[in-house]
Amino acid sequence: MTSDRAPFRMGIIGAGIFAEANHYPSLSHHALHGVVERVAICDLDRERAETMAGRYGWGAVHTDAAEMLAAENLDGVIVCAGGPAHPDLACQVLEAGLPVFVEKPAAIDLEGTRRIADCATRAGLPVQVGHQKRHGLAHRRVREIVADEAAFGRIVHIDSKQLGFPVFPTFYTCMLEWQCHNLDYVMALGGDVTEVEAKSFLVDDRHGALNALLRFESGALATLTWGTYGGPGPFSERVEVVGDRNRGVTIANAREVTVFEESAGEVWTSDWNPISQNQSHVFNGYVPQIRHFVEHVRSGEAPEPSIHDEVRTMQVLTDIATRADIPLEWAFISSAP
């Protein structure tokens, strides 16, 4: 972004707890000063929308999305209103001629995800999905290391785990709201999936463990370890990538990257210094993903992950659940502590 460009006029639909914890502080972060203009908030709860506007420096408040879209001369809209509402709202924004950033899950099923993708295709507009791990500094570092094929080699295996929480009302809800991040990132590393195997151990109708084996189009393999126990915690999340030049790289709990080869290892992580890149919403990818959205809307390049990427991810997630005998039943869970 260059300083002589007018700020990107952003609207947001949704003033709930997740948006309050992540999107509103990210949009007011100094790294986006002069990049994004916080124009308008829309939420059915006017009082809550007014609270967000006052706290984070937004302009207008609306309770009707159509009214906001007609009145505010926006450049793009963030949709963060919960998976069941996302297809209707995202398509409404697209039909109004505006690009969309939609929080994950883009929908609670494959059909809804495809609906947004079809709307985006018809409108000829981009839709970015909020998988912030792709834009987190540690996750981005891993992708840069792996992309250097001359040094790292071709990926032969990815081993990953993302453990969940027993508070999720269904196992599928845990997969869709939480472990979708892990699958999106693994597919960003490995590419398109051609084969899926999966097994589960259910201790009751809501809780248990799941292991999946994926084969990518390249022939490389990935193993996934998911479940409803074990997170949060110091060992709840890990990805390891191994290349055919006998090098590997791991990322633990979204923060610590270790590169290893036969004779040496190197560790990279954030430090104590309170500079921008060490702040949580930057390091974990929330601020960078918004900047990515703005830059790609302006350049005309496809953002990542796009809604079309998300369709492929949802196809694999649905296949994993089906093969592991996990019912495809989503239920609401609050982001409140």
HELIX and SHEET records of a PDB file:
HELIX    1   1 ILE A   17  PHE A   18  1                                   2    
HELIX    2   2 ALA A   19  HIS A   23  3                                   5    
HELIX    3   3 TYR A   24  LEU A   27  1                                   4    
HELIX    4   4 HIS A   30  LEU A   32  5                                   3    
HELIX    5   5 ARG A   46  TYR A   56  1                                  11    
HELIX    6   6 ALA A   65  ALA A   71  1                                   7    
HELIX    7   7 GLY A   83  ALA A   85  5                                   3    
HELIX    8   8 HIS A   86  GLU A   95  1                                  10    
HELIX    9   9 LEU A  110  ALA A  123  1                                  14    
HELIX   10  10 GLN A  132  HIS A  135  5                                   4    
HELIX   11  11 LEU A  137  ALA A  147  1                                  11    
HELIX   12  12 GLU A  149  PHE A  152  1                                   4    
HELIX   13  13 PHE A  171  CYS A  174  1                                   4    
HELIX   14  14 MET A  175  GLN A  179  3                                   5    
HELIX   15  15 CYS A  180  GLY A  190  1                                  11    
HELIX   16  16 SER A  276  ASN A  278  5                                   3    
HELIX   17  17 SER A  280  PHE A  283  1                                   4    
HELIX   18  18 TYR A  286  SER A  299  1                                  14    
HELIX   19  19 ILE A  307  ARG A  323  1                                  17    
SHEET    1   A 6 ALA A  60  HIS A  62  0                                        
SHEET    2   A 6 VAL A  36  CYS A  42  1                                        
SHEET    3   A 6 PHE A   8  ILE A  13  1                                        
SHEET    4   A 6 GLY A  76  VAL A  79  1                                        
SHEET    5   A 6 VAL A 100  GLU A 103  1                                        
SHEET    6   A 6 VAL A 127  GLY A 130  1                                        
SHEET    1   B 8 VAL A 193  LEU A 202  0                                        
SHEET    2   B 8 GLY A 208  PHE A 216 -1                                        
SHEET    3   B 8 LEU A 221  GLY A 230 -1                                        
SHEET    4   B 8 ILE A 155  GLY A 164  1                                        
SHEET    5   B 8 GLU A 237  GLY A 243 -1                                        
SHEET    6   B 8 GLY A 248  ALA A 252 -1                                        
SHEET    7   B 8 GLU A 256  PHE A 260 -1                                        
SHEET    8   B 8 GLY A 265  TRP A 268 -1                                        
END                                                                             
